[in-house]
Structure formats: structure tokens, C-alpha cells
Amino acid sequence: MLKVRDGDLDKMSLLFERYKKPLYGFFYHLNRDQDLSEDLVQTVFYRILKYRTRFRGDGDFRSWMFHIARNVSHDHYRKNKLKKDDPLEAWQDRLEDGDNRSAEWQQREENELLSRALEQLSEDKREVLLLSKFQEKKYKEIGEILGCTEGTVKVKVFRALQELKEVYQKLEARY
């Protein structure tokens, strides 16, 4: 990123190749829309290029990038006032082996319940869980992204997990 900041724009393609999948995963878990997630990834890289001179280099690039991604997501929903109530992805891969089918169905049901439970959380709680559990970011890094302390992130993750557990158990009781 330091080379991009200093004018070597050819290095931008390397950054894109390295970070497009984690960004896509972040956006997809937030909105469940493939096309929108791809568009938001593109917007993040556009903003990275546009604001490259603001990258100081004293912090982690990934934290800076996810901070931009978070802003892109907020800007998109504020601008379009969209709801994130899209249906869950249809499961397509099916195992041919009958012995594995039962375990596969159980895993699918658990994943579907977890996805539904995540969707019922507030955007802030869903976001902190996605960063910590799905993107496997450290609390310090999440703190940099969210603009808060590592201790605050620990509390946010704990509370989000507690609420996710409650929502999951309620959904599980219904099914």
C-alpha cells in the first residue's frame, strides 16, 4: 500500500487480488447479495485508490481497508435505505453417499438457523461477529476498524455472542 500511496499504481492490482475475497465475504455475510457484495468490493478499492494519500502507513493496511469497507456499507444502506431481508442462499451441493446425507442435512439446518439468527442481530453486532469470527480478526485490529479500544471490542463480541445464542435458541425451539 505504501507503494500505491507513493504513486506506483500498478501495485493496486496486487492488493485487489490479495484482499478481494476477504472483503467479499465480509459484505456477503452482511447483505446476502452476491452482486451487491461484488459492487461494494469495487467501491472499497475505488476509495482506497482515491484516498491513498491518506494512508499513513503507521497502522495495519487491513484495518484501514476494513474501516473503509465498513464506511462503504454504511453509506450504501444510508443512501439506498435497503433492508437486509434477502432469502438465504439455496444449498446446491449434495453428497451422493447416503450415510453422509443425514449429517449433511443436520449441518445445513444448523447453518440456516445460524444465518437466520445473525440476520436478526443489529448491524453493529452482526458486523463485530463477522469481523471476529468469520474474518478471524484480532480484537485489537477490530478496535482500529471500529475506532474503539480492544477492551470495548471484547465486550461487544461477548454481548453479540450472547444475543446470537439467545436468538439461535429461540429459532431452534420453533423448528
Protein Blocks (a to p, Z undefined) as FASTA:
>chain_A
ZZmmnopamlmmmmmmmmmmmmmmmmmmmnopaklmmmmmmmmmmmmmmmmmmpnolacf
klmmmmmmmmmmmmmmmmnopafkbccdddfbdcfblklmmmmmmmmmmmmmmmmmmmmp
cfklmmmmmmmmmnopafklmmmmnopafklmmmmmmmmmmmmmmmmmmmmmmZZ
